[in-house]
Amino acid sequence: MPNDAVFTLFLIAIFNFLLSVQSHPAILLPSQRHRNSPVSSPASCPAPNPSLYYRPIIGILSHPGDSASGRISNATGTSYIAASYVKFVEAAGARVIPLIYNEPHSKLQKKLDLVNGVLFTGGSAKSGLYFETVRRIFKKILERNDAGDHFPLYATCLGFELLTMIISKDNNILEEFSALNQASTLQFVENANIEGTVFQRFPPDLLKKMSTECLVMQNHRYGISPGKFLANEKLSSFFEILSTCKDEDDKVYVSTVYSRNYPVTAFQWHPEKNTFEWGVPGIPHTEDAIQITQHVANFLVGEARKSINRPVAQEVLDNLIYNYSPTYAGKYGGGFDEVYIFAQV
Ligand SMILES: *[C@@H]1O[C@H](CO)[C@@H](O)[C@H](O)[C@H]1NC(C)=O
């Protein structure tokens, strides 16, 4: 019967293959590999690009409060980092050092010397010590780039708003928008050059979908219109507008900006939420939405690998976020699933 013949040939083929595996020393089954032979020979793995750093660290600035109106901690001086920002960085191949906003200057400065990039999170604090800390760190980031390092900054939501205030030197420049807890499309500015920006390595079909499907998460009361942004000479010379979005009342606000001269990107939207937050309805969790989170994270860490900073390994270990444990916060209704809580320092 033809079927039997085929089966016999198949058995012979398998037998020959097993024989060749046994007699051919270059092909090793996984169980034969250990001890005497290295897992991979150096010759087969070319040296990685020596100008890139493959152990990058991102500093994330903590925000005042416990994220849940005191339901997790009432202690004065408490601050938090939503774990979604930490996972976002980790998912792209970097580790995190928390920059606790009310630590002494000297300690914050020491931590900045241990990182290869910084992330400012969302939140609500627009004044006081938090604002001053953001302003000081931003200044240092620019100085570090001016001194020859490639030292990236991501600023998300509140981070975007604070940079807008700081760069324009106008604390009243923000306008009110209705964009709380909603997914939106992203409209790319016509003729915007995405080369060298966060969007450069997005697949073209994903970029197209972002302009027609609600794939990015918004959660903000404030923002800035393109007209006001462009009319401010300081803002428009520092940043190029890459995208805009519309709020519930069809009012247009600036949603993504990229610095013309520094590796600084600011998002009015929340790239970290699609993959890592579940507490608020409306967060897109489709495969396309998850791809967006991943591509945005990849760009930050890719930029951080270009940093020339090579921190002392032991000091890094002493300061990593792994020295803290996240708290499950979803049940407290603050909108985050997990948060890192930092007591007064
Ligand atoms: C914080 O204070 C509020 C109001 O007094 C109280 O309801 C809440 O239980 C306190 N939170 C903690 C974690 O103790």
The ligand as a MOL file (V3000), in Angstrom:
LIG
                    3D

  0  0  0     0  0            999 V3000
M  V30 BEGIN CTAB
M  V30 COUNTS 14 14 0 0 0
M  V30 BEGIN ATOM
M  V30 1 C -5.9240 57.6120 56.1790 0
M  V30 2 O -6.8170 58.5090 56.7870 0
M  V30 3 C -8.1830 58.2840 56.4090 0
M  V30 4 C -9.0360 59.4000 57.0180 0
M  V30 5 O -8.7540 59.5400 58.3810 0
M  V30 6 C -8.6240 56.8900 56.8710 0
M  V30 7 O -9.9500 56.6460 56.4690 0
M  V30 8 C -7.6850 55.8570 56.2320 0
M  V30 9 O -7.9970 54.5810 56.7240 0
M  V30 10 C -6.2370 56.1920 56.5350 0
M  V30 11 N -5.4000 55.2970 55.7710 0
M  V30 12 C -4.5560 54.4240 56.3070 0
M  V30 13 C -3.7510 53.5800 55.3480 0
M  V30 14 O -4.4060 54.2570 57.4840 0
M  V30 END ATOM
M  V30 BEGIN BOND
M  V30 1 1 1 2
M  V30 2 1 1 10
M  V30 3 1 2 3
M  V30 4 1 3 4
M  V30 5 1 3 6
M  V30 6 1 4 5
M  V30 7 1 6 7
M  V30 8 1 6 8
M  V30 9 1 8 9
M  V30 10 1 8 10
M  V30 11 1 10 11
M  V30 12 1 11 12
M  V30 13 1 12 13
M  V30 14 2 12 14
M  V30 END BOND
M  V30 END CTAB
M  END
